[in-house]
Amino acid sequence: MLTNLGRRPIRFPDSRLVHGGDRAELPEGYTPLFLVSPRQEHLLEVRVAGLPTPRELREGHGVHEERTIGEERELDETEKLVLVCLAQRCPRGEPRPQPLTWAEAADALNALNPPKPWTQKRAAHTVAAVRRRLSGQAGVPGLVAEEVPPPVGNALNHNLITDLLLTASIEKSDLDPLGERSAPRSA
């Protein structure tokens, strides 16, 4: 069993991400894993030969946590709340996660009983401002329409969410205030 004790996601060859605090089963044999950061990926080749002993588990053999200072994106409290809400399918580990629609995001934000109601436009404008800022100030590619070939679709939000997850600017623990009530129901 692979347990990600760090903040950076670990990517399997099939593109599945194991976020901080999550676990995933490792098959016996060889598995390449990729420790993902914004600038590069580090290959970790793992060969599972058998189960660890209880003593090895207690002593935490092989536990390592990577902390990289200065890579997290600056987000104010409101921006982070909107972005975590928009991106919630990713940290929840859903297969092939996509950002919420603006209507779903507004509904989830309003479920938190804010002092000022959220609209689709208000959520979209908040996210667009973050994309413009990170594209200009931090040089994050793929956050403005001019950098993405048509059809743009959800690519801008997908690229933003990917960057925020890779820089550990949003994490699974950020979902706590949303609770299960904000998860959109599948049809």
N, C-alpha and C positions, 0 to 999 in steps of 0.2 A: 504494500500500500504506500503510495506517495502522498505525503502531507506537505503542503506548501506553508512553511512557517514564516516566510518572508513577505514582503510587500509587492514584489514584482511577480507578474504571472509567469507560469511555466507552460510552454506550448508543446503539445504532442505533434507528431508528424501529420496527423489528420486535421490539424488546425484547432483542435479542442484546447481551451485554456483552462488551467487550474489556477484559480486566484488565491491570494493569501487567505489562509484559514481553511481552504478546501482540500479534499482528499480525492484521489483517483487510484483505481487499481492498476498495478503494473503487471503485465503478463510475464510469465517466465521466459527467459531468453533475453535477446538484445532489444533495447528501445532507445532511440535517440530522443533526447529532450532538449528544449531550447529555453534558456533563461532569457527572458525578453526585457530589453531596456529600450529607451527611445532612440539611441544612436546605433545600437548593435544587438545582435543575439549571440549568446554564448552556448555552444554545443556541450551538452553533458551526455555522454554515452553511458547507459546503464545496462548492466546484465544482471538479471535476477536469477540466482542459482537455487534459492530455497528460502524458507521463512527465517526471519531473524529470531534469535533467542530472546526470552523475556528479559534477560540481563541487558542485552544490547538495546532493547527498546527503552528500559528504565534509564540507562545512562545517556540516551540521546545520541548515539553514534551517528555521525554524518550530518548532524544538524548544523546548518549555516544560514545566516540571515544577511542578505545584502542590503546595505543602506547607502544610497547615493544622495548626497546633500545638494540642493540647488536645482534639481531637475523637476520638482513638482511645480505645476502651474499655479499662478496666483489667481484665486477665485474668491469673491466675497461670499458671504453666507447665502444670499439669495441666488446667485449664479450657481453655486454648488448644489443647492436644493433642486433647482430646475434641471440641471445636468444629470444629477443622480436619478431623478425621476424619469427623465427622457431615456437614460441608459440602463434602467433597472433590469432589463432582460439579460444583459451581459454578465454582471456580477452574480445573478441568480443561477447562471450556468445553463440557461436554455440552449438547446441545439440551434445553430444558425441564428443567433439573436439579431434582431433589428431594433433600431430606436422606436420608441412609441410614436404614434401619430400625435399631432399637436392637440387634437381633441382628447385623446387618452391622457396625455401629459397634463392638460388643464384639469381634467376630471380628477386625476390622482392628486394634483396639488390642492385642489379645492377640498378634497377629502381630509386634508390636514387642518381645516378650519382656519385659513389665514385671515388677517384683519381686512385685507383687500382681496376681492375675488380674482382668480386667475382666468384669463381668456386664452384662446389659442394664439391670438396675435401677441399678447403680452409675453407668453412663453417663447414664441418664435423670435421676437425682438431681443429678448434676453440672451438667447443662445446665439443669435446672429452677431450681437455685440461682442461676445466672447470669441467667436470664430475670427472676426475682423481683428480684434486685439492680439490674439495669439499668432495670427498669420503675420501681422505687421511687426509686433514687438519681439516675439519669440522665434519668428521665422519658421513656424510649423507649416509644412507644405500640405496642400489639398484641402484647405479650409475655406477658400473663396472660389466662386464659380469660374473665374478666369483660369484657374489652375486645374480644373477637372474637365475632361472631355465630355461632351454631351452624349447621352442624356444624363444630367446630373442626378436626378432622383434624390435618393437618401444619402448619396456619397459624402456630402459635406458633413452631415451629422455623424455618419459612420466614421469618417476620418477623425473628427473631433473626439468622439467617444474612445476610439482606439488610442489616440494620443493620451487622453486623460487616464486611461487604464494602464498604459505602458509606463507612464511617469508616476503612477500611484497617486495621482491627484484626486481620483475617486477610487474608493475601495468597497469591498463587500460590506464592511462595517458601516459605511455611509447609508446603507439601506435601512438600518434600524428604525429611524424616525418614520419611514414610509410604512413599515409593517406589511403584512400580507394583504391588507385591505386595498392597497394602491395597485396591486398587480392586476393588470387587465385580464378579464376573463376571456378564455378562448371560445370561439363560436363553435 
